[in-house]
């Protein structure tokens, strides 16, 4: 599904040049659940952003589902994104002015899903996430765990092939974190590919492969024990 | 998707009420100003458009430079119209008007009350052919052919007779003596016309009309309109007319001066005829003897510019606030982009938001404008109203919403939609509140405009004050003017004698000619018994009585004034003003000098025996008998009956009592005649009504501009304080004082206001210098006007900004830091 060759990303300010990704070669197959770990500033999030096509690489190749996407225009990238990718962020990134229901519905507005189907899908997901009773609340009125469940619902409502999760449990207590991880595992078992950045070994082990990064490079790749 | 945008917009508006208020209030004020001014402008531009013949009607006018006078007249001689029609097949008809001012009008019969009527003209019977005015009663071809016939407007017919039918054949009495039979009733002429006419008297029988006179450039008393045949090439006709008029002027010069016009022209004197299209009269013609005070294209431009600037200022608020608070929206933008929203959709979303805001603001503006309309109509002295039933108005409203929405929203839409999703989600973008430099430039623009308007207001008022304070050469205070004094008939002198016995009255004088708006009459005088360009002076000739000098407060610099004891000799005496004495070249010895006036002859020839000799008995100090826009011209005073106005100089006293006494005396002497009075100083101020209006409008809109600018500044200050919360907290922890923080936050804004002052000063100076050129006598442009406007702007801006700065500075530092 994902194959990168010499993928690099360099940030430049007036005085400093920071290499966030240094010639990363990586392959992720369909149906995998890959966790990315590493110290702060090692380039995990950058990798996720580049693979998620919300940031463009400075060099190297990036093939997504057999197609070179690293040098696509923003318009084309956004098109690939909305049909194939779902995002979950550490800070949820829900839109404060929209209700739970509307937040989850939003991606389908961009993919032009008919209204009746939208309603059905949102309600199914909210039921599944056990937040249906909160459908008309605004994000600020929810607990962190609830917010993240809404964010996950939003990420999967368009049935993406790949979910990119950037420390999805980082802002949650352990109980809520566990719940989110279970949902992700469940999705993976249903066939969705997942790429997750995390600091927590515990969470990382929900995946079937762990990639460790340092200074913009992939240093080790391990299969998680239960898959060995 | 649209519904989604709408929801977001409305929820955002509700969530940030201060921001919403600033944006909507600012835009609503801006749009309301713009709407009012546009209604005024469109009214000004609508003049004479009702006239379906307008494209075919032209008015011959004349510019005369002769004998020290330089006049642009809206009137020509009585022969011009008929001559041109006879000699040019292009001219289908001509119609002449003669105005004699207002009339006392009453129904025929005993005990009828006289009413003063303003809109009375004498006109040719071709009136209804030339002007598409609908005749409701009577025969258009015949109703003005008979002497002593008249036609009325529908409203006047109803006023005097109850109905148009009853008016027909009835009789009205003018000035208590002239009886006219009503032979027609016409539909009221729309207000937006350069001639408002309610009564038309038949020209037939008018003694001033000299059908066969060969003289063109004399007795210029008739507003004349030519109706051209359909399809006439106007430019070609105009050039033929110019050549033709030159020939006619030359013939006139031959007869009067016995020499070719080219000789006169060699000495810089000339008579030029031109044609004015009727539709351009209201805004482009400001000549002597117009039907009424016309509008001015200059004012239309000034007002339009003010409207545009106030609107721009309001739109800039929107742009600045939206981009400044982009931090609040950056996450939404990031999320939408991550979810696959193309940039175009975001641009549409933000434009949609500004359109919604614009819609709300324009809606509010309509209400504001409707509320301000009566006051605005008074300010502009135009019957403007909200055109609720006009489809064009609603179309303009919809277009306005679109334009304002685009104008205000286009920059923020492009600015916000360009955010990069990675940065927004990391919280990097938006916090820096980009576009800072552009925002500063826009604030400078806002304040430059506002300051320039304030400077302009200051200078207009300074000029008005200059006029008020200027030594005019007469004393306008404590003079009461009784109007229609001739209605006293035989009792004129008796009435004056009675009034002079009042203890409060110092003196009284009859004359229709005053140095405030009143009658005017001019004539060419000569130092010899013939007209020669180097011997002749064109000057005002005013008929006055012997009490004129002391009542009006003129100063005699040589000789004496008229003396009742010497009535016989003084009837051929003349008093000049200094300018006239100088133009005649009387040097140090004006007294005893002779000047000659010509008595017109039917054949147009000037002969020495037709000159009347006048002896100069006195010279009065120059006084401003016309507006300070003009230099003082030559003027002569003659002893004669001119009983239109009785001016009364009174002692500082109970004015109400004086008026009551006068009215009582009036009713005793002239029962049934209207009692009307005015005060000379108020009448004087009337002369500058236009300037006062401009001053008021510039002032009001200047203040509104400042208000709207400050609304924007307040908003910006709020967001700056918000953005710098952490910095403020750290500074406070490190020991910064409240005043230090206030200074820190205010400095940046005040710097912008200073720059605005630097931009506004030369611009305002340039435009106001041009405006003051309109006045022959004008105030100086002094530096302190600019300083004052600058201080005002800085103080207002500082107060606006410091409210937020102080609030930020007083916040507990822990709170500031915690919020990060």
Interface residues (C-beta under 8 A of the other chain):
Chain A: X49 X52 X54 X55 X74 X75 X78 X79 X81 X82 X83 X87 X89 X91 X93 X94 X95 X96 X97 X98 X102 X106 X107 X109 X110 X111 X154
Chain B: X1 X4 X7 X8 X11 X12 X15 X331 X332 X334 X335 X336 X337 X338 X339 X340 X341 X342 X343 X345 X420 X421 X422 X425
